[in-house]
Amino acid sequence: MLIPSDFTQKIINIIKKIPEGKVLTYGFIAKLAGNPRAARQVSWILHSSSKKYNLPWHRVISSMGKISLKSIEDCEYQKNLLEQEGIKFIDGFNLDLKEYLWKINSIEEM
């Protein structure tokens, strides 16, 4: 079994801790994990490891406060999961980051 790198493990731990009804952005997760330029790596980890590590993948969105999956069906599914947690959308797949972004400054706060 492949052991995740320290950076990957930090990303996994951060995603696991996102509270219900809150979201984080790909870039903010990367920054918390120690590499602010690794938003795409966060996306890749979510894509490849969500099932394996039982990650609440639906709580990760773009820095614009928008669901950014490729298909409309996938966007609708993520939106539905977030709405079940009490998140309200402004329009379409956009939400208010000021209201729903998890306020955390470092992984030491988790």
Summary of the structure (lengths in Angstrom):
residues: 110
radius of gyration: 13.3
end to end distance: 27.4
largest distance: 42.9
contacts: 286
relative contact order: 0.19
helix: 49%
strand: 11%
